[in-house]
Amino acid sequence: MPISPTPLALLPVRRLTTQDLLACADLSENRGWPREEHKWGLLLAAGTGHGIDDPDGPGLAACTVVTSYGPGLAAIGMVLVAERHARQGLGRRLMEHVLAEAGDTPVTLHATPNGQPLYEQLGFTETSRADMVRGRFTFTVPAPDVPVRPATAEDLPAILRLDHEVFGLDRTHIVARIPAFADHLRVAEEDGEITGFAAAWPNMDTHVIGPLIARDPGTAQALIASLASATDRPLRTDIDVRHSSLLGWVKENGLDTIASNAVMIRSLPDLPGDWRRRFAPLTVAAG
């Protein structure tokens, strides 16, 4: 008597490693997302990947990655289910698995309109929104005259201190990787104090700006303008919609909204840290 196949929603979830990078990129491509191999490399090295192997052959049927910031917060990103297995419970299976592993740790994610209903059912609430903007920076509207320079190795301790203060948690394991991950890292410095920093990292045919942490919107503008002057690629970034003046300024300089996602959290009323100085994440997949 033939053995019935295991229902998809009961398939085991396994830990992913950097050896699974190409399979994750294949799954991104399968769902119409960019392959983003450079980003996948960072996420799988600094976070914990979870995947479900495709029962029909090589590759993954579903995957996600969780970036932990200790007991205070974890971020879920890159929740992907292969098109041929969509709407069969795999996304819920994967989410329930990682939420069970997280236990009492608060969890955040950026939700697309398609994914938001599932996340709401799993106890997430929307705290804000982020607009993904993309385009060629035109320098039509100048940034304020805030001193910005390339970061040096000696700046790393100050960058880590500022990031901890603004993000609200220690994410040294992520921020310390940025100099090697990004093509450009800039700091704003006034009166000997670092008041902001931002990176531009390569992603397919664009440079993504993130993280972007700054004392105020003017400092954020100066950091973006400095990074824009260092590349001939289109720019992409994800800006919290509460920073309306910065969003308006980048749009005046040639960037347009290409997506709007919900920033969601579970087990906390809001994200830790100071959102007023947190303008864009390193990547929405890592919070």
C-alpha positions as CSV (number, residue, x, y, z in Angstrom):
1,M,0.0,0.0,0.0
2,P,1.6,3.4,-1.0
3,I,2.5,5.7,1.8
4,S,0.6,9.0,1.7
5,P,2.8,12.1,1.5
6,T,3.2,14.2,4.6
7,P,0.9,17.3,4.5
8,L,3.0,20.4,3.7
9,A,2.0,22.1,6.9
10,L,3.5,19.2,8.9
11,L,6.9,19.1,7.2
12,P,9.9,19.6,9.5
13,V,11.6,23.0,9.9
14,R,15.4,22.9,9.9
15,R,18.1,25.5,10.7
16,L,19.7,27.0,7.6
17,T,23.4,27.9,7.2
18,T,25.4,30.0,4.8
19,Q,25.5,26.8,2.7
20,D,21.8,27.4,2.0
21,L,22.4,30.9,0.6
22,L,21.8,30.0,-3.1
23,A,18.6,28.1,-2.2
24,C,17.3,31.1,-0.3
25,A,18.2,33.4,-3.3
26,D,16.4,30.9,-5.6
27,L,13.3,31.2,-3.4
28,S,13.4,35.0,-3.5
29,E,13.6,34.9,-7.3
30,N,10.8,32.3,-7.4
31,R,8.5,34.8,-5.7
32,G,9.5,37.7,-8.0
33,W,11.9,39.3,-5.4
34,P,15.5,40.2,-6.3
35,R,18.0,37.4,-5.5
36,E,19.8,39.6,-3.1
37,E,22.7,37.2,-2.5
38,H,24.8,39.8,-0.7
39,K,22.1,40.5,1.8
40,W,21.3,36.8,2.3
41,G,24.9,36.3,3.2
42,L,24.7,38.9,6.0
43,L,21.4,37.6,7.3
44,L,22.4,34.0,7.4
45,A,25.8,34.8,9.1
46,A,24.4,37.3,11.7
47,G,21.0,35.7,12.2
48,T,19.4,32.3,12.3
49,G,17.8,30.9,9.1
50,H,14.9,28.5,9.2
51,G,13.7,26.5,6.2
52,I,11.4,23.7,5.0
53,D,12.9,21.5,2.3
54,D,10.9,21.1,-0.8
55,P,9.3,17.6,-0.7
56,D,9.2,17.5,-4.6
57,G,12.9,17.9,-5.1
58,P,16.0,20.0,-4.4
59,G,15.7,23.5,-2.9
60,L,13.5,25.0,-0.3
61,A,9.7,25.1,-0.1
62,A,9.8,28.0,2.5
63,C,12.3,30.0,4.5
64,T,12.8,32.9,6.9
65,V,15.5,34.4,9.0
66,V,15.5,35.7,12.6
67,T,17.9,38.3,13.9
68,S,18.2,38.3,17.7
69,Y,19.0,41.2,19.8
70,G,19.0,39.3,23.1
71,P,15.9,38.9,25.3
72,G,14.7,42.4,24.4
73,L,13.8,41.8,20.7
74,A,14.1,39.6,17.7
75,A,13.4,40.5,14.1
76,I,11.8,38.2,11.5
77,G,12.5,38.8,7.8
78,M,12.4,37.2,4.4
79,V,9.4,35.0,5.0
80,L,9.1,33.2,1.7
81,V,7.0,30.3,0.4
82,A,7.6,28.8,-3.1
83,E,4.9,29.8,-5.5
84,R,4.0,26.1,-6.2
85,H,3.3,25.6,-2.4
86,A,1.6,28.9,-1.7
87,R,-1.6,29.1,0.3
88,Q,-1.1,25.6,1.8
89,G,-0.2,26.6,5.3
90,L,3.6,26.7,5.0
91,G,3.9,30.4,5.9
92,R,1.9,29.9,9.1
93,R,3.9,26.7,9.9
94,L,7.2,28.6,9.6
95,M,5.9,31.6,11.6
96,E,4.5,29.4,14.4
97,H,7.8,27.6,14.6
98,V,10.0,30.7,15.0
99,L,7.5,32.3,17.4
100,A,7.6,29.2,19.6
101,E,11.4,29.4,19.5
102,A,11.3,33.1,20.5
103,G,9.2,32.3,23.5
104,D,8.7,35.5,25.6
105,T,11.0,37.6,23.5
106,P,9.2,40.4,21.7
107,V,9.3,40.0,17.9
108,T,9.1,42.6,15.2
109,L,8.8,42.5,11.4
110,H,8.0,44.5,8.3
111,A,4.8,43.2,6.7
112,T,3.7,43.4,3.1
113,P,0.0,43.9,2.5
114,N,-0.3,40.2,1.6
115,G,1.4,39.0,4.8
116,Q,-0.2,41.4,7.3
117,P,-3.4,39.5,7.9
118,L,-1.5,36.4,8.9
119,Y,0.7,38.3,11.2
120,E,-2.3,40.0,12.9
121,Q,-3.8,36.6,13.5
122,L,-0.5,35.6,15.2
123,G,-0.7,38.5,17.6
124,F,1.3,41.3,15.8
125,T,0.1,44.9,15.8
126,E,1.1,47.7,13.5
127,T,3.1,50.4,15.2
128,S,4.1,52.5,12.1
129,R,4.7,52.2,8.4
130,A,7.8,52.4,6.2
131,D,8.0,53.7,2.6
132,M,10.5,52.0,0.4
133,V,11.8,54.7,-2.0
134,R,14.0,54.2,-5.0
135,G,15.5,56.3,-7.8
136,R,18.5,58.3,-9.0
137,F,19.3,61.0,-6.6
138,T,19.2,64.4,-8.4
139,F,20.6,66.8,-5.8
140,T,17.8,69.2,-6.8
141,V,17.2,70.4,-3.2
142,P,20.5,70.7,-1.2
143,A,21.0,69.1,2.2
144,P,21.9,71.3,5.2
145,D,25.6,72.1,5.6
146,V,26.3,69.4,8.2
147,P,29.8,68.1,8.3
148,V,29.9,64.5,7.0
149,R,33.0,62.4,6.3
150,P,33.9,58.7,5.6
151,A,34.0,56.6,8.8
152,T,37.3,55.2,10.0
153,A,38.1,52.2,12.2
154,E,38.6,54.5,15.1
155,D,34.9,55.7,14.8
156,L,33.5,52.2,15.5
157,P,33.2,52.5,19.3
158,A,31.3,55.8,19.0
159,I,29.1,54.4,16.3
160,L,28.3,51.4,18.4
161,R,27.5,53.6,21.4
162,L,25.2,55.8,19.3
163,D,23.5,52.8,17.7
164,H,22.8,51.2,21.1
165,E,21.4,54.5,22.4
166,V,19.1,55.0,19.4
167,F,18.1,51.4,18.7
168,G,17.6,50.7,22.3
169,L,19.5,47.4,22.3
170,D,23.0,46.2,21.7
171,R,23.4,45.1,18.1
172,T,27.2,45.0,17.9
173,H,27.0,41.7,16.0
174,I,25.3,43.5,13.2
175,V,26.8,47.0,13.2
176,A,30.4,45.7,13.5
177,R,29.8,43.8,10.2
178,I,28.8,47.0,8.3
179,P,32.3,48.2,7.3
180,A,32.9,44.9,5.4
181,F,29.3,44.6,4.2
182,A,28.8,48.2,2.9
183,D,30.6,50.0,0.1
184,H,30.4,53.3,1.9
185,L,30.0,54.3,5.6
186,R,29.7,57.9,6.6
187,V,29.5,59.7,9.9
188,A,28.2,63.2,10.7
189,E,30.4,64.9,13.2
190,E,29.9,68.2,15.0
191,D,32.2,69.7,17.7
192,G,34.0,66.4,17.9
193,E,30.8,64.4,18.5
194,I,29.4,61.8,16.1
195,T,25.8,62.8,15.7
196,G,24.8,60.3,13.0
197,F,26.0,57.5,10.7
198,A,24.7,55.8,7.5
199,A,25.9,53.2,5.1
200,A,25.3,52.4,1.5
201,W,25.5,48.7,0.6
202,P,25.3,47.0,-2.8
203,N,22.1,45.2,-3.7
204,M,21.6,44.1,-7.3
205,D,21.8,47.3,-9.4
206,T,21.2,49.7,-6.5
207,H,22.9,51.0,-3.4
208,V,20.7,50.6,-0.3
209,I,21.1,53.3,2.4
210,G,20.8,51.8,5.8
211,P,21.1,52.0,8.7
212,L,20.5,55.7,8.9
213,I,20.7,57.1,12.4
214,A,20.9,60.9,12.9
215,R,20.4,63.6,15.4
216,D,17.7,65.3,13.3
217,P,16.3,65.3,9.7
218,G,18.9,67.8,8.5
219,T,21.7,65.5,9.6
220,A,19.9,62.6,7.9
221,Q,19.7,64.6,4.7
222,A,23.4,65.4,4.8
223,L,24.3,61.7,5.3
224,I,22.1,60.7,2.3
225,A,23.5,63.4,0.1
226,S,27.1,62.3,1.0
227,L,26.4,58.7,0.2
228,A,24.6,59.7,-3.0
229,S,27.6,61.6,-4.2
230,A,29.7,58.4,-3.8
231,T,27.8,56.2,-6.2
232,D,26.4,56.3,-9.7
233,R,23.8,53.6,-8.9
234,P,20.1,54.3,-8.1
235,L,19.5,54.6,-4.4
236,R,17.0,52.6,-2.3
237,T,16.0,53.0,1.3
238,D,13.1,52.4,3.7
239,I,12.0,55.5,5.6
240,D,9.7,55.6,8.6
241,V,6.6,57.6,7.4
242,R,6.7,59.6,10.6
243,H,9.8,61.3,9.1
244,S,7.6,63.1,6.6
245,S,10.1,66.0,6.0
246,L,12.8,63.5,5.1
247,L,10.5,61.6,2.8
248,G,9.4,64.8,1.1
249,W,13.1,65.8,0.6
250,V,14.2,62.5,-1.0
251,K,11.2,62.6,-3.3
252,E,12.2,66.2,-4.4
253,N,15.5,64.6,-5.2
254,G,14.3,61.9,-7.5
255,L,13.3,59.0,-5.3
256,D,9.7,57.6,-5.5
257,T,7.8,55.3,-3.2
258,I,7.7,51.8,-4.7
259,A,6.2,50.0,-1.7
260,S,4.7,50.7,1.7
261,N,5.0,48.1,4.5
262,A,3.6,47.9,8.0
263,V,6.1,47.9,10.9
264,M,4.7,45.3,13.3
265,I,5.5,44.1,16.8
266,R,4.4,41.3,19.1
267,S,4.5,41.4,22.9
268,L,5.5,45.1,23.2
269,P,3.4,48.2,22.6
270,D,6.2,49.7,20.4
271,L,9.8,49.2,19.4
272,P,12.5,50.1,21.9
273,G,14.8,53.0,21.4
274,D,14.2,56.5,19.9
275,W,12.4,56.4,16.6
276,R,13.0,60.2,16.2
277,R,16.6,59.5,15.5
278,R,16.1,56.2,13.7
279,F,15.3,57.1,10.0
280,A,16.0,53.8,8.1
281,P,17.0,50.2,9.1
282,L,20.0,48.4,7.8
283,T,17.5,46.2,6.0
284,V,13.8,45.6,6.8
285,A,14.6,41.9,7.2
286,A,16.6,42.6,10.3
287,G,14.4,45.2,11.9
